[in-house]
Amino acid sequence: MEIQIHYSSNPTQQYYWQIVASNGRILATSETYYNKSDAMSAARSVKYQAGSAPIVDHTVGSSSYGRW
């Protein structure tokens, strides 16, 4: 798995990142960023924090949800 930085076709928001699995499938795509450094910073933040993020299931019910 890797995080890739890409150019966007949007001229005002020029960069975005994707998490790509080892088989080449795209697992997640970010919003677009004006500065490459902002895209890099966001990608680093996701990389750092994703391991401890809980999985929240919002399909359990309208007033409650499951957390793993």
PQR file of N, CA, C, O and H, with PARSE charges and radii, in Angstrom:
ATOM      1  N   MET A   1       0.856  -1.163   0.000 -0.4000 1.5000
ATOM      2  CA  MET A   1       0.000   0.000   0.000 -0.0000 2.0000
ATOM      3  C   MET A   1       0.904   1.229   0.000  0.5500 1.7000
ATOM      4  O   MET A   1       1.984   1.235   0.592 -0.5500 1.4000
ATOM      5  N   GLU A   2       0.431   2.262  -0.680 -0.4000 1.5000
ATOM      6  CA  GLU A   2       1.178   3.523  -0.689 -0.0000 2.0000
ATOM      7  C   GLU A   2       0.228   4.697  -0.837  0.5500 1.7000
ATOM      8  O   GLU A   2      -0.913   4.549  -1.273 -0.5500 1.4000
ATOM      9  H   GLU A   2      -0.446   2.257  -1.161  0.4000 1.0000
ATOM     10  N   ILE A   3       0.726   5.864  -0.463 -0.4000 1.5000
ATOM     11  CA  ILE A   3      -0.013   7.105  -0.664 -0.0000 2.0000
ATOM     12  C   ILE A   3       0.672   7.844  -1.799  0.5500 1.7000
ATOM     13  O   ILE A   3       1.875   8.099  -1.748 -0.5500 1.4000
ATOM     14  H   ILE A   3       1.653   5.984  -0.108  0.4000 1.0000
ATOM     15  N   GLN A   4      -0.091   8.183  -2.812 -0.4000 1.5000
ATOM     16  CA  GLN A   4       0.440   8.842  -4.005 -0.0000 2.0000
ATOM     17  C   GLN A   4      -0.085  10.268  -4.090  0.5500 1.7000
ATOM     18  O   GLN A   4      -1.255  10.524  -3.805 -0.5500 1.4000
ATOM     19  H   GLN A   4      -1.068   7.976  -2.853  0.4000 1.0000
ATOM     20  N   ILE A   5       0.779  11.190  -4.480 -0.4000 1.5000
ATOM     21  CA  ILE A   5       0.390  12.577  -4.732 -0.0000 2.0000
ATOM     22  C   ILE A   5       0.214  12.726  -6.243  0.5500 1.7000
ATOM     23  O   ILE A   5       1.059  12.279  -7.019 -0.5500 1.4000
ATOM     24  H   ILE A   5       1.729  10.983  -4.712  0.4000 1.0000
ATOM     25  N   HIS A   6      -0.888  13.356  -6.655 -0.4000 1.5000
ATOM     26  CA  HIS A   6      -1.199  13.522  -8.076 -0.0000 2.0000
ATOM     27  C   HIS A   6      -1.520  14.979  -8.396  0.5500 1.7000
ATOM     28  O   HIS A   6      -1.887  15.764  -7.522 -0.5500 1.4000
ATOM     29  H   HIS A   6      -1.574  13.719  -6.024  0.4000 1.0000
ATOM     30  N   TYR A   7      -1.373  15.312  -9.669 -0.4000 1.5000
ATOM     31  CA  TYR A   7      -1.874  16.590 -10.181 -0.0000 2.0000
ATOM     32  C   TYR A   7      -3.364  16.465 -10.433  0.5500 1.7000
ATOM     33  O   TYR A   7      -3.841  15.415 -10.863 -0.5500 1.4000
ATOM     34  H   TYR A   7      -1.076  14.674 -10.380  0.4000 1.0000
ATOM     35  N   SER A   8      -4.092  17.519 -10.170 -0.4000 1.5000
ATOM     36  CA  SER A   8      -5.522  17.580 -10.441 -0.0000 2.0000
ATOM     37  C   SER A   8      -5.750  18.311 -11.757  0.5500 1.7000
ATOM     38  O   SER A   8      -4.904  19.095 -12.187 -0.5500 1.4000
ATOM     39  H   SER A   8      -3.705  18.373  -9.820  0.4000 1.0000
ATOM     40  N   SER A   9      -6.875  18.060 -12.392 -0.4000 1.5000
ATOM     41  CA  SER A   9      -7.226  18.798 -13.611 -0.0000 2.0000
ATOM     42  C   SER A   9      -7.846  20.153 -13.274  0.5500 1.7000
ATOM     43  O   SER A   9      -8.076  20.971 -14.164 -0.5500 1.4000
ATOM     44  H   SER A   9      -7.562  17.423 -12.043  0.4000 1.0000
ATOM     45  N   ASN A  10      -8.114  20.388 -11.998 -0.4000 1.5000
ATOM     46  CA  ASN A  10      -8.681  21.650 -11.536 -0.0000 2.0000
ATOM     47  C   ASN A  10      -7.562  22.694 -11.428  0.5500 1.7000
ATOM     48  O   ASN A  10      -6.641  22.504 -10.634 -0.5500 1.4000
ATOM     49  H   ASN A  10      -7.928  19.724 -11.275  0.4000 1.0000
ATOM     50  N   PRO A  11      -7.609  23.780 -12.193 -0.5600 1.5000
ATOM     51  CA  PRO A  11      -6.502  24.745 -12.186  0.2800 2.0000
ATOM     52  C   PRO A  11      -6.367  25.530 -10.877  0.5500 1.7000
ATOM     53  O   PRO A  11      -5.297  26.069 -10.599 -0.5500 1.4000
ATOM     54  N   THR A  12      -7.420  25.603 -10.077 -0.4000 1.5000
ATOM     55  CA  THR A  12      -7.314  26.354  -8.819 -0.0000 2.0000
ATOM     56  C   THR A  12      -6.964  25.469  -7.630  0.5500 1.7000
ATOM     57  O   THR A  12      -6.494  25.969  -6.609 -0.5500 1.4000
ATOM     58  H   THR A  12      -8.290  25.165 -10.302  0.4000 1.0000
ATOM     59  N   GLN A  13      -7.181  24.187  -7.745 -0.4000 1.5000
ATOM     60  CA  GLN A  13      -6.819  23.212  -6.699 -0.0000 2.0000
ATOM     61  C   GLN A  13      -6.002  22.127  -7.388  0.5500 1.7000
ATOM     62  O   GLN A  13      -6.568  21.178  -7.930 -0.5500 1.4000
ATOM     63  H   GLN A  13      -7.563  23.781  -8.575  0.4000 1.0000
ATOM     64  N   GLN A  14      -4.700  22.255  -7.375 -0.4000 1.5000
ATOM     65  CA  GLN A  14      -3.847  21.512  -8.290 -0.0000 2.0000
ATOM     66  C   GLN A  14      -3.378  20.132  -7.835  0.5500 1.7000
ATOM     67  O   GLN A  14      -2.835  19.383  -8.647 -0.5500 1.4000
ATOM     68  H   GLN A  14      -4.240  23.026  -6.935  0.4000 1.0000
ATOM     69  N   TYR A  15      -3.566  19.772  -6.577 -0.4000 1.5000
ATOM     70  CA  TYR A  15      -3.003  18.516  -6.070 -0.0000 2.0000
ATOM     71  C   TYR A  15      -4.027  17.736  -5.253  0.5500 1.7000
ATOM     72  O   TYR A  15      -4.941  18.314  -4.665 -0.5500 1.4000
ATOM     73  H   TYR A  15      -4.007  20.380  -5.917  0.4000 1.0000
ATOM     74  N   TYR A  16      -3.861  16.418  -5.227 -0.4000 1.5000
ATOM     75  CA  TYR A  16      -4.643  15.546  -4.360 -0.0000 2.0000
ATOM     76  C   TYR A  16      -3.823  14.295  -4.081  0.5500 1.7000
ATOM     77  O   TYR A  16      -2.812  14.051  -4.740 -0.5500 1.4000
ATOM     78  H   TYR A  16      -3.118  15.949  -5.705  0.4000 1.0000
ATOM     79  N   TRP A  17      -4.256  13.505  -3.111 -0.4000 1.5000
ATOM     80  CA  TRP A  17      -3.558  12.260  -2.811 -0.0000 2.0000
ATOM     81  C   TRP A  17      -4.534  11.096  -2.877  0.5500 1.7000
ATOM     82  O   TRP A  17      -5.746  11.264  -2.742 -0.5500 1.4000
ATOM     83  H   TRP A  17      -5.077  13.703  -2.576  0.4000 1.0000
ATOM     84  N   GLN A  18      -3.969   9.906  -3.091 -0.4000 1.5000
ATOM     85  CA  GLN A  18      -4.753   8.682  -3.102 -0.0000 2.0000
ATOM     86  C   GLN A  18      -4.023   7.619  -2.303  0.5500 1.7000
ATOM     87  O   GLN A  18      -2.794   7.554  -2.315 -0.5500 1.4000
ATOM     88  H   GLN A  18      -2.985   9.769  -3.201  0.4000 1.0000
ATOM     89  N   ILE A  19      -4.783   6.791  -1.611 -0.4000 1.5000
ATOM     90  CA  ILE A  19      -4.227   5.599  -0.989 -0.0000 2.0000
ATOM     91  C   ILE A  19      -4.475   4.466  -1.979  0.5500 1.7000
ATOM     92  O   ILE A  19      -5.614   4.199  -2.359 -0.5500 1.4000
ATOM     93  H   ILE A  19      -5.782   6.844  -1.601  0.4000 1.0000
ATOM     94  N   VAL A  20      -3.392   3.802  -2.392 -0.4000 1.5000
ATOM     95  CA  VAL A  20      -3.462   2.771  -3.419 -0.0000 2.0000
ATOM     96  C   VAL A  20      -2.963   1.448  -2.832  0.5500 1.7000
ATOM     97  O   VAL A  20      -1.873   1.386  -2.264 -0.5500 1.4000
ATOM     98  H   VAL A  20      -2.466   4.019  -2.083  0.4000 1.0000
ATOM     99  N   ALA A  21      -3.766   0.394  -2.974 -0.4000 1.5000
ATOM    100  CA  ALA A  21      -3.404  -0.935  -2.480 -0.0000 2.0000
ATOM    101  C   ALA A  21      -2.294  -1.530  -3.339  0.5500 1.7000
ATOM    102  O   ALA A  21      -2.025  -1.051  -4.440 -0.5500 1.4000
ATOM    103  H   ALA A  21      -4.652   0.444  -3.435  0.4000 1.0000
ATOM    104  N   SER A  22      -1.665  -2.562  -2.835 -0.4000 1.5000
ATOM    105  CA  SER A  22      -0.563  -3.200  -3.570 -0.0000 2.0000
ATOM    106  C   SER A  22      -1.027  -3.822  -4.888  0.5500 1.7000
ATOM    107  O   SER A  22      -0.208  -4.062  -5.776 -0.5500 1.4000
ATOM    108  H   SER A  22      -1.884  -2.951  -1.940  0.4000 1.0000
ATOM    109  N   ASN A  23      -2.327  -4.085  -5.026 -0.4000 1.5000
ATOM    110  CA  ASN A  23      -2.851  -4.617  -6.289 -0.0000 2.0000
ATOM    111  C   ASN A  23      -3.246  -3.507  -7.269  0.5500 1.7000
ATOM    112  O   ASN A  23      -3.767  -3.789  -8.348 -0.5500 1.4000
ATOM    113  H   ASN A  23      -2.991  -3.889  -4.305  0.4000 1.0000
ATOM    114  N   GLY A  24      -2.995  -2.231  -6.889 -0.4000 1.5000
ATOM    115  CA  GLY A  24      -3.284  -1.107  -7.768 -0.0000 2.0000
ATOM    116  C   GLY A  24      -4.655  -0.479  -7.582  0.5500 1.7000
ATOM    117  O   GLY A  24      -4.958   0.535  -8.210 -0.5500 1.4000
ATOM    118  H   GLY A  24      -2.572  -2.002  -6.013  0.4000 1.0000
ATOM    119  N   ARG A  25      -5.476  -1.056  -6.742 -0.4000 1.5000
ATOM    120  CA  ARG A  25      -6.817  -0.512  -6.523 -0.0000 2.0000
ATOM    121  C   ARG A  25      -6.751   0.717  -5.627  0.5500 1.7000
ATOM    122  O   ARG A  25      -6.011   0.748  -4.644 -0.5500 1.4000
ATOM    123  H   ARG A  25      -5.229  -1.880  -6.232  0.4000 1.0000
ATOM    124  N   ILE A  26      -7.533   1.724  -5.980 -0.4000 1.5000
ATOM    125  CA  ILE A  26      -7.589   2.957  -5.207 -0.0000 2.0000
ATOM    126  C   ILE A  26      -8.543   2.745  -4.034  0.5500 1.7000
ATOM    127  O   ILE A  26      -9.710   2.401  -4.223 -0.5500 1.4000
ATOM    128  H   ILE A  26      -8.134   1.699  -6.779  0.4000 1.0000
ATOM    129  N   LEU A  27      -8.030   2.953  -2.817 -0.4000 1.5000
ATOM    130  CA  LEU A  27      -8.817   2.753  -1.611 -0.0000 2.0000
ATOM    131  C   LEU A  27      -9.454   4.044  -1.119  0.5500 1.7000
ATOM    132  O   LEU A  27     -10.540   4.023  -0.539 -0.5500 1.4000
ATOM    133  H   LEU A  27      -7.082   3.232  -2.663  0.4000 1.0000
ATOM    134  N   ALA A  28      -8.781   5.169  -1.348 -0.4000 1.5000
ATOM    135  CA  ALA A  28      -9.296   6.467  -0.897 -0.0000 2.0000
ATOM    136  C   ALA A  28      -8.686   7.568  -1.738  0.5500 1.7000
ATOM    137  O   ALA A  28      -7.549   7.458  -2.196 -0.5500 1.4000
ATOM    138  H   ALA A  28      -7.899   5.186  -1.819  0.4000 1.0000
ATOM    139  N   THR A  29      -9.450   8.633  -1.937 -0.4000 1.5000
ATOM    140  CA  THR A  29      -8.991   9.821  -2.654 -0.0000 2.0000
ATOM    141  C   THR A  29      -9.320  11.043  -1.814  0.5500 1.7000
ATOM    142  O   THR A  29     -10.411  11.146  -1.253 -0.5500 1.4000
ATOM    143  H   THR A  29     -10.373   8.723  -1.564  0.4000 1.0000
ATOM    144  N   SER A  30      -8.386  11.956  -1.730 -0.4000 1.5000
ATOM    145  CA  SER A  30      -8.573  13.156  -0.918 -0.0000 2.0000
ATOM    146  C   SER A  30      -9.340  14.229  -1.671  0.5500 1.7000
ATOM    147  O   SER A  30      -9.657  14.100  -2.853 -0.5500 1.4000
ATOM    148  H   SER A  30      -7.500  11.872  -2.185  0.4000 1.0000
ATOM    149  N   GLU A  31      -9.619  15.279  -0.942 -0.4000 1.5000
ATOM    150  CA  GLU A  31     -10.081  16.502  -1.588 -0.0000 2.0000
ATOM    151  C   GLU A  31      -8.892  17.094  -2.351  0.5500 1.7000
ATOM    152  O   GLU A  31      -7.780  16.575  -2.246 -0.5500 1.4000
ATOM    153  H   GLU A  31      -9.362  15.384   0.019  0.4000 1.0000
ATOM    154  N   THR A  32      -9.102  18.150  -3.101 -0.4000 1.5000
ATOM    155  CA  THR A  32      -8.001  18.783  -3.816 -0.0000 2.0000
ATOM    156  C   THR A  32      -7.419  19.932  -2.994  0.5500 1.7000
ATOM    157  O   THR A  32      -8.095  20.528  -2.155 -0.5500 1.4000
ATOM    158  H   THR A  32     -10.005  18.571  -3.186  0.4000 1.0000
ATOM    159  N   TYR A  33      -6.155  20.219  -3.258 -0.4000 1.5000
ATOM    160  CA  TYR A  33      -5.417  21.240  -2.510 -0.0000 2.0000
ATOM    161  C   TYR A  33      -4.744  22.194  -3.479  0.5500 1.7000
ATOM    162  O   TYR A  33      -4.313  21.794  -4.560 -0.5500 1.4000
ATOM    163  H   TYR A  33      -5.606  19.735  -3.939  0.4000 1.0000
ATOM    164  N   TYR A  34      -4.656  23.450  -3.091 -0.4000 1.5000
ATOM    165  CA  TYR A  34      -3.998  24.467  -3.901 -0.0000 2.0000
ATOM    166  C   TYR A  34      -2.488  24.268  -3.905  0.5500 1.7000
ATOM    167  O   TYR A  34      -1.840  24.390  -4.945 -0.5500 1.4000
ATOM    168  H   TYR A  34      -5.007  23.776  -2.212  0.4000 1.0000
ATOM    169  N   ASN A  35      -1.939  23.963  -2.746 -0.4000 1.5000
ATOM    170  CA  ASN A  35      -0.488  23.796  -2.620 -0.0000 2.0000
ATOM    171  C   ASN A  35      -0.127  22.328  -2.478  0.5500 1.7000
ATOM    172  O   ASN A  35      -0.817  21.566  -1.801 -0.5500 1.4000
ATOM    173  H   ASN A  35      -2.466  23.864  -1.902  0.4000 1.0000
ATOM    174  N   LYS A  36       0.955  21.945  -3.121 -0.4000 1.5000
ATOM    175  CA  LYS A  36       1.450  20.578  -2.986 -0.0000 2.0000
ATOM    176  C   LYS A  36       1.797  20.286  -1.524  0.5500 1.7000
ATOM    177  O   LYS A  36       1.569  19.177  -1.040 -0.5500 1.4000
ATOM    178  H   LYS A  36       1.516  22.564  -3.672  0.4000 1.0000
ATOM    179  N   SER A  37       2.341  21.266  -0.835 -0.4000 1.5000
ATOM    180  CA  SER A  37       2.716  21.062   0.569 -0.0000 2.0000
ATOM    181  C   SER A  37       1.493  20.764   1.432  0.5500 1.7000
ATOM    182  O   SER A  37       1.597  20.002   2.393 -0.5500 1.4000
ATOM    183  H   SER A  37       2.526  22.167  -1.228  0.4000 1.0000
ATOM    184  N   ASP A  38       0.347  21.342   1.114 -0.4000 1.5000
ATOM    185  CA  ASP A  38      -0.882  21.051   1.857 -0.0000 2.0000
ATOM    186  C   ASP A  38      -1.343  19.611   1.612  0.5500 1.7000
ATOM    187  O   ASP A  38      -1.777  18.925   2.537 -0.5500 1.4000
ATOM    188  H   ASP A  38       0.263  21.961   0.333  0.4000 1.0000
ATOM    189  N   ALA A  39      -1.246  19.165   0.370 -0.4000 1.5000
ATOM    190  CA  ALA A  39      -1.602  17.783   0.045 -0.0000 2.0000
ATOM    191  C   ALA A  39      -0.667  16.815   0.765  0.5500 1.7000
ATOM    192  O   ALA A  39      -1.120  15.805   1.305 -0.5500 1.4000
ATOM    193  H   ALA A  39      -0.894  19.722  -0.382  0.4000 1.0000
ATOM    194  N   MET A  40       0.620  17.110   0.777 -0.4000 1.5000
ATOM    195  CA  MET A  40       1.603  16.268   1.468 -0.0000 2.0000
ATOM    196  C   MET A  40       1.323  16.235   2.967  0.5500 1.7000
ATOM    197  O   MET A  40       1.386  15.176   3.592 -0.5500 1.4000
ATOM    198  H   MET A  40       0.988  17.930   0.339  0.4000 1.0000
ATOM    199  N   SER A  41       1.016  17.389   3.538 -0.4000 1.5000
ATOM    200  CA  SER A  41       0.734  17.467   4.969 -0.0000 2.0000
ATOM    201  C   SER A  41      -0.498  16.647   5.332  0.5500 1.7000
ATOM    202  O   SER A  41      -0.489  15.930   6.332 -0.5500 1.4000
ATOM    203  H   SER A  41       0.964  18.249   3.031  0.4000 1.0000
ATOM    204  N   ALA A  42      -1.542  16.744   4.543 -0.4000 1.5000
ATOM    205  CA  ALA A  42      -2.764  15.978   4.794 -0.0000 2.0000
ATOM    206  C   ALA A  42      -2.496  14.480   4.656  0.5500 1.7000
ATOM    207  O   ALA A  42      -2.984  13.689   5.463 -0.5500 1.4000
ATOM    208  H   ALA A  42      -1.549  17.327   3.731  0.4000 1.0000
ATOM    209  N   ALA A  43      -1.731  14.086   3.649 -0.4000 1.5000
ATOM    210  CA  ALA A  43      -1.393  12.674   3.457 -0.0000 2.0000
ATOM    211  C   ALA A  43      -0.586  12.146   4.644  0.5500 1.7000
ATOM    212  O   ALA A  43      -0.826  11.034   5.115 -0.5500 1.4000
ATOM    213  H   ALA A  43      -1.334  14.729   2.993  0.4000 1.0000
ATOM    214  N   ARG A  44       0.354  12.932   5.120 -0.4000 1.5000
ATOM    215  CA  ARG A  44       1.145  12.528   6.296 -0.0000 2.0000
ATOM    216  C   ARG A  44       0.252  12.384   7.533  0.5500 1.7000
ATOM    217  O   ARG A  44       0.428  11.460   8.327 -0.5500 1.4000
ATOM    218  H   ARG A  44       0.549  13.835   4.737  0.4000 1.0000
ATOM    219  N   SER A  45      -0.696  13.292   7.688 -0.4000 1.5000
ATOM    220  CA  SER A  45      -1.609  13.233   8.824 -0.0000 2.0000
ATOM    221  C   SER A  45      -2.455  11.963   8.785  0.5500 1.7000
ATOM    222  O   SER A  45      -2.631  11.305   9.810 -0.5500 1.4000
ATOM    223  H   SER A  45      -0.839  14.042   7.043  0.4000 1.0000
ATOM    224  N   VAL A  46      -2.973  11.617   7.627 -0.4000 1.5000
ATOM    225  CA  VAL A  46      -3.769  10.396   7.484 -0.0000 2.0000
ATOM    226  C   VAL A  46      -2.893   9.180   7.777  0.5500 1.7000
ATOM    227  O   VAL A  46      -3.311   8.271   8.494 -0.5500 1.4000
ATOM    228  H   VAL A  46      -2.831  12.151   6.793  0.4000 1.0000
ATOM    229  N   LYS A  47      -1.701   9.162   7.234 -0.4000 1.5000
ATOM    230  CA  LYS A  47      -0.780   8.044   7.455 -0.0000 2.0000
ATOM    231  C   LYS A  47      -0.492   7.875   8.943  0.5500 1.7000
ATOM    232  O   LYS A  47      -0.467   6.750   9.444 -0.5500 1.4000
ATOM    233  H   LYS A  47      -1.362   9.900   6.652  0.4000 1.0000
ATOM    234  N   TYR A  48      -0.278   8.955   9.638 -0.4000 1.5000
ATOM    235  CA  TYR A  48       0.062   8.918  11.055 -0.0000 2.0000
ATOM    236  C   TYR A  48      -1.123   8.508  11.926  0.5500 1.7000
ATOM    237  O   TYR A  48      -0.959   7.734  12.869 -0.5500 1.4000
ATOM    238  H   TYR A  48      -0.298   9.868   9.232  0.4000 1.0000
ATOM    239  N   GLN A  49      -2.309   9.018  11.620 -0.4000 1.5000
ATOM    240  CA  GLN A  49      -3.447   8.838  12.509 -0.0000 2.0000
ATOM    241  C   GLN A  49      -4.372   7.678  12.152  0.5500 1.7000
ATOM    242  O   GLN A  49      -5.169   7.260  12.991 -0.5500 1.4000
ATOM    243  H   GLN A  49      -2.443   9.648  10.855  0.4000 1.0000
ATOM    244  N   ALA A  50      -4.290   7.154  10.950 -0.4000 1.5000
ATOM    245  CA  ALA A  50      -5.244   6.130  10.514 -0.0000 2.0000
ATOM    246  C   ALA A  50      -5.166   4.848  11.333  0.5500 1.7000
ATOM    247  O   ALA A  50      -6.185   4.190  11.544 -0.5500 1.4000
ATOM    248  H   ALA A  50      -3.643   7.494  10.268  0.4000 1.0000
ATOM    249  N   GLY A  51      -3.996   4.489  11.788 -0.4000 1.5000
ATOM    250  CA  GLY A  51      -3.843   3.242  12.531 -0.0000 2.0000
ATOM    251  C   GLY A  51      -4.637   3.190  13.821  0.5500 1.7000
ATOM    252  O   GLY A  51      -5.038   2.106  14.244 -0.5500 1.4000
ATOM    253  H   GLY A  51      -3.169   5.023  11.617  0.4000 1.0000
ATOM    254  N   SER A  52      -4.875   4.313  14.451 -0.4000 1.5000
ATOM    255  CA  SER A  52      -5.604   4.327  15.713 -0.0000 2.0000
ATOM    256  C   SER A  52      -7.050   4.806  15.566  0.5500 1.7000
ATOM    257  O   SER A  52      -7.767   4.931  16.558 -0.5500 1.4000
ATOM    258  H   SER A  52      -4.549   5.193  14.106  0.4000 1.0000
ATOM    259  N   ALA A  53      -7.472   5.070  14.343 -0.4000 1.5000
ATOM    260  CA  ALA A  53      -8.841   5.557  14.123 -0.0000 2.0000
ATOM    261  C   ALA A  53      -9.850   4.432  14.330  0.5500 1.7000
ATOM    262  O   ALA A  53      -9.640   3.318  13.848 -0.5500 1.4000
ATOM    263  H   ALA A  53      -6.889   4.968  13.537  0.4000 1.0000
ATOM    264  N   PRO A  54     -10.940   4.709  15.039 -0.5600 1.5000
ATOM    265  CA  PRO A  54     -11.973   3.683  15.216  0.2800 2.0000
ATOM    266  C   PRO A  54     -12.771   3.505  13.923  0.5500 1.7000
ATOM    267  O   PRO A  54     -12.841   4.410  13.092 -0.5500 1.4000
ATOM    268  N   ILE A  55     -13.361   2.339  13.772 -0.4000 1.5000
ATOM    269  CA  ILE A  55     -14.304   2.099  12.678 -0.0000 2.0000
ATOM    270  C   ILE A  55     -15.693   2.317  13.258  0.5500 1.7000
ATOM    271  O   ILE A  55     -16.080   1.639  14.210 -0.5500 1.4000
ATOM    272  H   ILE A  55     -13.304   1.603  14.447  0.4000 1.0000
ATOM    273  N   VAL A  56     -16.442   3.251  12.699 -0.4000 1.5000
ATOM    274  CA  VAL A  56     -17.769   3.600  13.207 -0.0000 2.0000
ATOM    275  C   VAL A  56     -18.810   3.166  12.178  0.5500 1.7000
ATOM    276  O   VAL A  56     -18.786   3.616  11.033 -0.5500 1.4000
ATOM    277  H   VAL A  56     -16.128   3.802  11.926  0.4000 1.0000
ATOM    278  N   ASP A  57     -19.722   2.290  12.591 -0.4000 1.5000
ATOM    279  CA  ASP A  57     -20.753   1.757  11.702 -0.0000 2.0000
ATOM    280  C   ASP A  57     -22.035   2.561  11.887  0.5500 1.7000
ATOM    281  O   ASP A  57     -22.720   2.422  12.900 -0.5500 1.4000
ATOM    282  H   ASP A  57     -19.742   1.923  13.522  0.4000 1.0000
ATOM    283  N   HIS A  58     -22.354   3.392  10.919 -0.4000 1.5000
ATOM    284  CA  HIS A  58     -23.557   4.219  10.981 -0.0000 2.0000
ATOM    285  C   HIS A  58     -24.775   3.512  10.390  0.5500 1.7000
ATOM    286  O   HIS A  58     -25.838   4.117  10.253 -0.5500 1.4000
ATOM    287  H   HIS A  58     -21.797   3.505  10.096  0.4000 1.0000
ATOM    288  N   THR A  59     -24.624   2.234  10.039 -0.4000 1.5000
ATOM    289  CA  THR A  59     -25.749   1.484   9.478 -0.0000 2.0000
ATOM    290  C   THR A  59     -26.521   0.717  10.535  0.5500 1.7000
ATOM    291  O   THR A  59     -27.541   0.103  10.221 -0.5500 1.4000
ATOM    292  H   THR A  59     -23.760   1.743  10.150  0.4000 1.0000
ATOM    293  N   VAL A  60     -26.062   0.736  11.776 -0.4000 1.5000
ATOM    294  CA  VAL A  60     -26.673  -0.047  12.853 -0.0000 2.0000
ATOM    295  C   VAL A  60     -28.066   0.440  13.194  0.5500 1.7000
ATOM    296  O   VAL A  60     -28.954  -0.376  13.443 -0.5500 1.4000
ATOM    297  H   VAL A  60     -25.234   1.235  12.031  0.4000 1.0000
ATOM    298  N   GLY A  61     -28.280   1.727  13.213 -0.4000 1.5000
ATOM    299  CA  GLY A  61     -29.589   2.267  13.537 -0.0000 2.0000
ATOM    300  C   GLY A  61     -29.555   3.779  13.463  0.5500 1.7000
ATOM    301  O   GLY A  61     -28.481   4.376  13.381 -0.5500 1.4000
ATOM    302  H   GLY A  61     -27.559   2.389  13.011  0.4000 1.0000
ATOM    303  N   SER A  62     -30.695   4.387  13.492 -0.4000 1.5000
ATOM    304  CA  SER A  62     -30.749   5.837  13.332 -0.0000 2.0000
ATOM    305  C   SER A  62     -30.277   6.580  14.566  0.5500 1.7000
ATOM    306  O   SER A  62     -29.773   7.697  14.451 -0.5500 1.4000
ATOM    307  H   SER A  62     -31.567   3.902  13.559  0.4000 1.0000
ATOM    308  N   SER A  63     -30.426   5.984  15.759 -0.4000 1.5000
ATOM    309  CA  SER A  63     -30.053   6.724  16.972 -0.0000 2.0000
ATOM    310  C   SER A  63     -28.794   6.173  17.636  0.5500 1.7000
ATOM    311  O   SER A  63     -28.271   6.783  18.568 -0.5500 1.4000
ATOM    312  H   SER A  63     -30.835   5.077  15.853  0.4000 1.0000
ATOM    313  N   SER A  64     -28.305   5.033  17.169 -0.4000 1.5000
ATOM    314  CA  SER A  64     -27.084   4.473  17.757 -0.0000 2.0000
ATOM    315  C   SER A  64     -26.196   3.958  16.648  0.5500 1.7000
ATOM    316  O   SER A  64     -26.622   3.787  15.506 -0.5500 1.4000
ATOM    317  H   SER A  64     -28.730   4.537  16.412  0.4000 1.0000
ATOM    318  N   TYR A  65     -24.969   3.719  17.011 -0.4000 1.5000
ATOM    319  CA  TYR A  65     -24.036   3.177  16.034 -0.0000 2.0000
ATOM    320  C   TYR A  65     -23.035   2.288  16.743  0.5500 1.7000
ATOM    321  O   TYR A  65     -22.788   2.434  17.941 -0.5500 1.4000
ATOM    322  H   TYR A  65     -24.623   3.858  17.939  0.4000 1.0000
ATOM    323  N   GLY A  66     -22.468   1.374  15.993 -0.4000 1.5000
ATOM    324  CA  GLY A  66     -21.471   0.479  16.535 -0.0000 2.0000
ATOM    325  C   GLY A  66     -20.079   1.045  16.373  0.5500 1.7000
ATOM    326  O   GLY A  66     -19.800   1.765  15.414 -0.5500 1.4000
ATOM    327  H   GLY A  66     -22.669   1.255  15.020  0.4000 1.0000
ATOM    328  N   ARG A  67     -19.213   0.724  17.301 -0.4000 1.5000
ATOM    329  CA  ARG A  67     -17.820   1.187  17.242 -0.0000 2.0000
ATOM    330  C   ARG A  67     -16.927   0.008  17.528  0.5500 1.7000
ATOM    331  O   ARG A  67     -17.139  -0.720  18.498 -0.5500 1.4000
ATOM    332  H   ARG A  67     -19.439   0.140  18.080  0.4000 1.0000
ATOM    333  N   TRP A  68     -15.904  -0.191  16.667 -0.4000 1.5000
ATOM    334  CA  TRP A  68     -14.959  -1.282  16.850 -0.0000 2.0000
ATOM    335  C   TRP A  68     -13.612  -0.754  17.177  0.5500 1.7000
ATOM    336  O   TRP A  68     -12.674  -1.528  17.368 -0.5500 1.4000
ATOM    337  H   TRP A  68     -15.732   0.400  15.879  0.4000 1.0000
TER
END
